[in-house]
Amino acid sequence: MPVEEQKVGELVSMMDNVIDDSSVPKNIRKAVTEARDRLKSTGDVKVRLSSAIYSIEAISEDINMPMHARTQIWTIFSALEAAAQVD
């Protein structure tokens, strides 16, 4: 398995933790689900990562997000950006 795909698998797992957390508001779980689905789609890894970043960025400052979820979102966002920067 290529390194990029292994990293995608780790990111999907991180996103699944947020999606499965019932204390996270539905709109945030929906955005993370959308990001995960974009990441799991076929095509160029960089494009998939960029699409997922776009979805996560849209909800990263939601005022209704619990603090623990905000930390998870920021961690996912940072990991997505780091993965997108690797050449």
Residue pairs with C-beta under 8 A, 6 or more apart in sequence:
1 9
4 45
4 83
4 86
5 45
7 79
7 83
7 86
8 39
8 40
8 45
8 48
8 49
8 83
10 79
11 39
11 52
11 76
11 79
11 80
11 83
12 36
12 39
12 40
14 72
14 75
14 76
14 79
15 32
15 33
15 35
15 36
15 39
15 76
16 36
17 72
18 24
18 28
18 29
18 32
18 69
18 72
18 73
18 76
19 29
19 32
19 33
19 36
21 29
21 69
23 66
23 68
23 69
24 32
24 65
24 66
24 69
25 62
25 64
25 65
27 59
27 62
27 64
28 59
28 62
28 64
28 65
28 69
28 73
31 55
31 56
31 58
31 59
32 55
32 56
32 59
32 73
32 76
34 55
35 51
35 52
35 53
35 55
35 56
35 76
36 52
38 48
38 51
38 52
38 55
39 48
39 49
39 51
39 52
40 48
41 48
46 84
49 80
49 83
49 84
50 84
52 80
53 77
53 80
53 81
53 84
56 73
56 76
56 77
56 80
57 77
59 65
59 73
60 70
60 73
60 74
60 77
65 73
